[in-house]
Amino acid sequence: MKDKKKHSFPRVLMVGYNGANNTGAEALLLSDIEDVRCILGPETKITVPTLNEKNLSRYLKENQHIRIVPISSVYFAALRRLVREHDLILLVEGSTYMDTWSSALLWAFLWTTRCAHALGKPCLAYAVDAGELSSSNQRRVERIASTTDLIITRSQAAMNRLRSYGVTAPIQVTADNALTFQVNSGDEGFLLKIWPEASQGIVGFAVVDFYLWPVVIRPWGYRHNCYRWPYYYSRDRERRQSSEKLARCYASLADGVIEKHGKSVALIAMEQLDEPLAQKIQGYMVHQQQARIFSSREYHASQMTILLRSLDLLVTSRYHASILSLAAQVPQIAVGHDLRLRSFYQELGLKNDFFIDHCSSNREELLVSRLEKLLAVPEEVREILHRGYQEHLAAAQRNRLLLREFIHGWGWKVQT
């Protein structure tokens, strides 16, 4: 038992990928806030830092208990100040220990951890993941993540990777907290209202332009390649050609779904950054009028989750599209480029049949054959997904219990 803090209720700092118009990050943040409020009470003071205050304010409203703090893309001083001002530090981004998207994102979480340790503040990585890391980043993770008071990973594979990197902090294994995300009852009929033409069924494509990543740090570059200064997408002639090939592959697949099966096609941008690829796919389609783009820039997490759960079939490169659709046991195929979807499909028992590496030379052929199989006989996959959902939901519900034990262990009063 740690010594009691000065405050009866801790001031909570939640550091994640907030304000990027990312459906998964939005669902996670809202679920995590609900957990904190359930344990500490609705009047708990919670601070959420963000690079984009306007985007974050779309789904998180400031009040006397919730504070949104804009920070600079060069974040070191701001994060240290915020850690100093708070009593309890939570890392709430799923992709915490990986550099697939950007080393800068990884360094933000490691810097927060380092500041918390130096200032004697309890730090919890809350239902996070671990993926591929460069050798230098592996050393950083080993050194800094080991000072975390508790790491909760959302898969056994993530824990194994952290241990292989040399992380010695206490680790518990649960499941992704977005599985506990609750949709708004008022959103239930929104899809039929805005898209009545899709009454014959919908096949969804949650797409990612793999050839933009990782974001790299540069003092200057082309404006159209700038994510947010000083971060720029990885882009060259070969990557642009690969991106074009990917768009044409999905356009051909979408046209086949419409022609052979009479389904409508939802092009799903789980993050605003996916929208240009979705637009390109629709532009290459013959049957453009039977496809519609749903972007996290326009639709909030509750609406996007309802869309995902309304699909007849999902082709996804987004981890959280798979997670948020799982409650409805939507048959799905993954086209993955990092370890998260691969590990998740391994846990579900779908990896051998329905996971396709994005670099596969016969990617389009595999997609066509798997898609036809699922549309013809979805029942056996639905049974597998039902079992997987029950197991993962039960594991995700342990997150709140572990958070309660952690907070109580630091001497704060928790709700009964």
MILUMNU-35328 format. One record per residue (C-alpha): residue in one letter; x, y, z. Coordinates in steps of 0.001 Angstrom, whole numbers, plus 500000, padded with zeros to 6 digits. Example, Ala and Ser with C-alpha at 12.3 -4.5 7.8 and 13.67 -1.06 7.14 Angstrom:
BEGIN
A	512300	495500	507800;
S	513670	498940	507140;
***
This chain:
BEGIN
M	500000	500000	500000;
K	501388	503365	498927;
D	501207	506448	501114;
K	497980	508439	500902;
K	497991	511434	498635;
K	497140	514971	499679;
H	493961	514996	497588;
S	490927	512902	498515;
F	490339	512398	494787;
P	493238	512264	492349;
R	493494	514670	489461;
V	493684	512361	486451;
L	495723	512962	483289;
M	494746	510772	480299;
V	497386	510757	477562;
G	496440	509195	474229;
Y	495929	509798	470512;
N	493152	512289	471139;
G	491673	514767	468675;
A	492802	513030	465481;
N	489253	512177	464319;
N	490038	508511	464910;
T	487023	506307	465736;
G	489018	503776	467746;
A	490768	506405	469861;
E	487419	508143	470443;
A	485685	504940	471595;
L	488644	504088	473827;
L	488805	507504	475458;
L	485075	507592	476209;
S	485171	504058	477651;
D	488227	504891	479767;
I	486609	508067	481119;
E	483539	506051	482042;
D	485752	503605	483959;
V	487490	506405	485883;
R	484185	508030	486784;
C	482708	504712	487892;
I	485626	504119	490248;
L	486343	507630	491527;
G	482959	509274	491070;
P	481438	511580	488426;
E	483083	514684	489876;
T	486620	513446	489279;
K	488811	516047	487569;
I	490065	514638	484261;
T	492448	516366	481841;
V	492877	515284	478207;
P	495771	516823	476217;
T	495444	517052	472433;
L	497158	518351	469315;
N	493761	519356	467918;
E	491348	520921	470395;
K	488625	521486	467781;
N	488500	517841	466742;
L	488513	516552	470315;
S	485681	518935	471255;
R	483450	517217	468674;
Y	482974	514248	471005;
L	484316	515351	474389;
K	482646	518362	475979;
E	484508	520489	478494;
N	482866	521182	481818;
Q	483925	521683	485421;
H	485119	518074	485574;
I	486583	517577	482059;
R	489393	519790	480783;
I	490826	519743	477256;
V	494369	521102	477004;
P	495888	521884	473591;
I	499585	521096	473351;
S	502248	521718	470749;
S	503480	519033	468351;
V	506828	519534	470117;
Y	505251	518306	473320;
F	507990	517721	475887;
A	507576	520793	478093;
A	503761	520656	477990;
L	503571	516991	478961;
R	506032	517431	481807;
R	504016	520365	483143;
L	500776	518372	482937;
V	502299	515384	484721;
R	503491	517695	487502;
E	499968	519160	487884;
H	498202	515795	488196;
D	498139	512927	490666;
L	497379	509913	488472;
I	498736	509379	484954;
L	496953	507048	482524;
L	498306	506104	479088;
V	495114	505384	477162;
E	496272	504959	473559;
G	496105	501408	472233;
S	499222	501732	470061;
T	501447	502757	472962;
Y	504547	500607	472511;
M	505094	500544	468741;
D	506637	502775	466097;
T	504532	501560	463146;
W	502847	504934	462788;
S	505574	507211	464127;
S	508397	507160	466623;
A	507149	510562	467795;
L	503939	508991	469130;
L	505900	506307	470990;
W	508258	508923	472429;
A	505302	510965	473747;
F	504144	508014	475851;
L	507662	507160	476986;
W	508340	510800	477895;
T	505114	510910	479927;
T	506177	507722	481719;
R	509637	509116	482390;
C	508209	512358	483817;
A	505774	510452	486036;
H	508555	508283	487417;
A	510848	511254	488027;
L	508087	513186	489807;
G	506861	510208	491833;
K	503431	510093	490152;
P	501663	506736	489667;
C	501565	505777	485983;
L	499324	503102	484474;
A	499308	501981	480821;
Y	495640	501106	480461;
A	494767	498258	478045;
V	497504	499031	475524;
D	499359	497195	472780;
A	502942	496527	471770;
G	504190	496021	468244;
E	507257	496188	466106;
L	510044	498512	467223;
S	513388	499563	465825;
S	516371	498374	467835;
S	516906	501869	469300;
N	513246	502139	470282;
Q	513385	498667	471831;
R	516132	499934	474134;
R	514070	503006	475003;
V	511023	500898	475786;
E	513074	498489	477898;
R	514565	501313	479937;
I	511548	503616	480359;
A	508509	501330	480205;
S	510076	499245	482966;
T	509494	502185	485335;
T	505702	502067	484735;
D	503806	501112	487880;
L	501497	498784	485966;
I	501026	497909	482297;
I	497764	496302	481214;
T	498052	494861	477716;
R	495097	494004	475529;
S	496572	490714	474341;
Q	498925	487995	475486;
A	501015	488617	472367;
A	501542	492250	473423;
M	502754	491163	476853;
N	505104	488629	475268;
R	506562	491299	473019;
L	507167	493656	475950;
R	508902	490908	477909;
S	511022	490071	474853;
Y	512081	493734	474734;
G	513223	493437	478356;
V	510401	495330	480088;
T	510312	494369	483774;
A	507264	496365	484958;
P	504255	494431	486319;
I	502010	493383	483414;
Q	498421	492136	483357;
V	496647	490836	480236;
T	493033	491730	479428;
A	491433	492880	476149;
D	490716	496111	474304;
N	488569	498494	476346;
A	486632	499637	473249;
L	484745	496345	473594;
T	482876	497993	476486;
F	481958	501073	474419;
Q	478224	501833	474513;
V	476467	503376	471506;
N	473923	506151	471999;
S	470363	504851	471833;
G	469370	507907	469796;
D	471730	506861	466980;
E	470174	503446	466375;
G	468184	504388	463258;
F	470627	506818	461708;
L	471922	504495	458974;
L	468505	503665	457516;
K	467591	507334	457673;
I	470597	508594	455722;
W	471070	505619	453363;
P	467731	503869	452669;
E	469057	502698	449293;
A	471332	500198	451110;
S	468441	498053	452338;
Q	469711	494999	450411;
G	472799	494795	452601;
I	476177	496472	452941;
V	479765	495289	452583;
G	482214	497583	454365;
F	485840	498354	453549;
A	487759	499960	456443;
V	490829	501035	454495;
V	494313	502267	455341;
D	496891	503713	452985;
F	499814	501626	454220;
Y	502234	503609	452078;
L	501997	506845	454099;
W	503621	505351	457191;
P	505604	505838	459268;
V	505364	509570	459805;
V	508904	510922	460062;
I	510352	514045	461678;
R	511733	516641	459242;
P	512389	520378	459514;
W	510686	520929	456129;
G	508996	519081	453267;
Y	506127	519246	450788;
R	502981	520722	452296;
H	500760	517925	450942;
N	502933	515385	452780;
C	502765	517225	456121;
Y	500760	515548	458871;
R	501509	518354	461316;
W	504825	520158	461414;
P	507449	518773	461917;
Y	505900	515378	461042;
Y	505709	514270	457413;
Y	504354	511162	455715;
S	506804	508737	454142;
R	506208	509323	450443;
D	508130	508626	447238;
R	507353	507483	443696;
E	507285	503787	444568;
R	504976	504367	447535;
R	502605	506479	445411;
Q	502420	503710	442817;
S	501700	501131	445510;
S	498948	503345	446895;
E	497369	503620	443422;
K	497500	499846	443020;
L	495816	499376	446390;
A	493010	501798	445484;
R	492367	500053	442179;
C	492349	496664	443935;
Y	489647	497783	446358;
A	487657	499491	443580;
S	487599	496261	441564;
L	486597	494261	444624;
A	483817	496731	445491;
D	482418	496647	441951;
G	482386	492838	442110;
V	480379	492925	445360;
I	477805	495219	443742;
E	477556	493296	440467;
K	477515	489728	441835;
H	475709	490175	445136;
G	473619	493322	444795;
K	475125	494821	447958;
S	475930	498430	448636;
V	479499	499349	449595;
A	480539	501466	452579;
L	484042	502915	452291;
I	484927	503470	455934;
A	487574	505982	457039;
M	488094	505033	460685;
E	490531	507934	460849;
Q	490266	511151	458869;
L	493636	510306	457313;
D	491993	507329	455551;
E	489538	509558	453706;
P	491721	510391	450651;
L	492212	506681	449927;
A	488461	506049	450276;
Q	487780	508891	447837;
K	490310	507480	445405;
I	488706	504025	445589;
Q	485268	505462	444902;
G	486684	507459	442003;
Y	487999	504289	440352;
M	484730	502376	440794;
V	482342	501743	437918;
H	479343	501715	440274;
Q	480222	504805	442271;
Q	476599	505651	442987;
Q	476202	502452	445043;
A	479118	503277	447306;
R	479237	505803	450111;
I	482106	507156	452203;
F	481714	507219	455983;
S	484462	509224	457640;
S	485275	509725	461303;
R	485590	513397	460391;
E	481821	513510	459897;
Y	480438	510668	462043;
H	481182	510102	465725;
A	482130	506770	467287;
S	478569	505758	468188;
Q	477382	506208	464589;
M	480454	504503	463127;
T	479997	501569	465501;
I	476355	501183	464458;
L	477483	501201	460816;
L	480121	498546	461495;
R	477614	496331	463311;
S	475107	496678	460448;
L	477420	495223	457795;
D	476928	491893	456046;
L	480693	491608	455731;
L	483740	493682	456687;
V	487106	493922	454964;
T	489330	495804	457384;
S	492823	497132	457769;
R	491783	498973	460939;
Y	492071	497113	464227;
H	489173	498950	465857;
A	486815	498286	462962;
S	487272	494623	463841;
I	486859	495286	467578;
L	483768	497494	467319;
S	481985	495168	464881;
L	482620	492084	467016;
A	479480	492457	469154;
A	477371	491821	466025;
Q	479618	488952	464849;
V	480077	490574	461434;
P	482006	488161	459162;
Q	485330	489773	458378;
I	488599	489643	456498;
A	491702	491516	457616;
V	494338	493032	455357;
G	496996	493811	457935;
H	500280	495687	457959;
D	501215	495512	461652;
L	501029	493007	464482;
R	497765	494136	466085;
L	495284	492660	463609;
R	497499	489621	463093;
S	497542	488931	466839;
F	493806	489583	467197;
Y	492947	487199	464370;
Q	495276	484632	465908;
E	493315	484896	469165;
L	489990	484595	467340;
G	491147	481552	465372;
L	490762	483334	462017;
K	494374	484056	461104;
N	495019	481127	458778;
D	491856	481597	456726;
F	490956	485267	456890;
F	494099	487299	457599;
I	495950	488561	454511;
D	499294	490318	454715;
H	499140	493596	452810;
C	502381	492693	451005;
S	501049	489380	449636;
S	501790	489055	445927;
N	498323	487551	445342;
R	496502	489945	447670;
E	493598	490620	445290;
E	493033	486939	444481;
L	492990	486062	448172;
L	490544	488879	448911;
V	488143	487747	446183;
S	488183	484091	447255;
R	487796	484866	450999;
L	485042	487383	450339;
E	483066	484940	448178;
K	483446	482247	450824;
L	482155	484485	453609;
L	479214	485790	451621;
A	478237	482217	450723;
V	478553	480603	454171;
P	478938	483200	456950;
E	477426	481033	459707;
E	480539	479112	460753;
V	482568	482309	461032;
R	479770	483968	463008;
E	479975	481132	465548;
I	483723	481660	465922;
L	483192	485415	466304;
H	480461	484871	468900;
R	482802	482797	471069;
G	485575	485326	470547;
Y	483331	488209	471525;
Q	482228	486558	474757;
E	485830	485766	475739;
H	487214	489187	474832;
L	484354	491108	476443;
A	484858	489224	479712;
A	488583	490020	479549;
A	487902	493703	478744;
Q	485605	493981	481758;
R	488607	493123	483955;
N	490159	496471	483019;
R	487878	498337	485383;
L	488603	495883	488196;
L	492360	496260	487729;
L	492027	500046	487598;
R	490060	499963	490841;
E	492750	497862	492551;
F	495494	500149	491239;
I	493818	503341	492455;
H	492936	501817	495813;
G	496511	500589	496187;
W	497724	504198	496023;
G	495509	505137	498934;
W	492612	506862	497189;
K	489017	506161	498067;
V	487074	504285	495392;
Q	483331	504077	494807;
T	481558	500991	496167;
***
